[in-house]
Amino acid sequence: QVQLVESGGGLVQAGGSLKLSCAASGTIGSIRAMGWYRQAPGNQRELVAVITIGGSANYADSVKGRFTISRDNAKNTVYLQMNSLKPEDTAVYYCNLDSFRLVRRTYWGQGTQVTVSL
């Protein structure tokens, strides 16, 4: 069984910063990539950023230049540094793990709330 434990969400004023963390544990297999998605009320879940095990990162256009994804392969942990936060960044942020163990598998964290106030 695989568990993803997220932390770091909270309430911040516009222009502020937060750093999210997600630690994976259990019978993971080979990690292909880890990433962050978000879902605001009434919206579909959308990709925020993803980083491969090799270190290649991709970002949603809306967060480029403000957010930075990084990972610690030894700890099976992914981070999301969020700077210059805007009210439209308010959402539940979900950690995602893309792994391979006999077959390709995808796992999700429980989500952490990020609220950006004016």
Secondary structure, DSSP 8 states (H G I E B T S, - for coil): -EEEEEE--EEEETT--EEEEEEEEES--EEEEEEEEEE-TTS--EEEEEEETT--EEE-GGGTTTEEEEEEGGGTEEEEEE-S--GGG-EEEEEEEEEESSSEEEEE---EEEEEE-
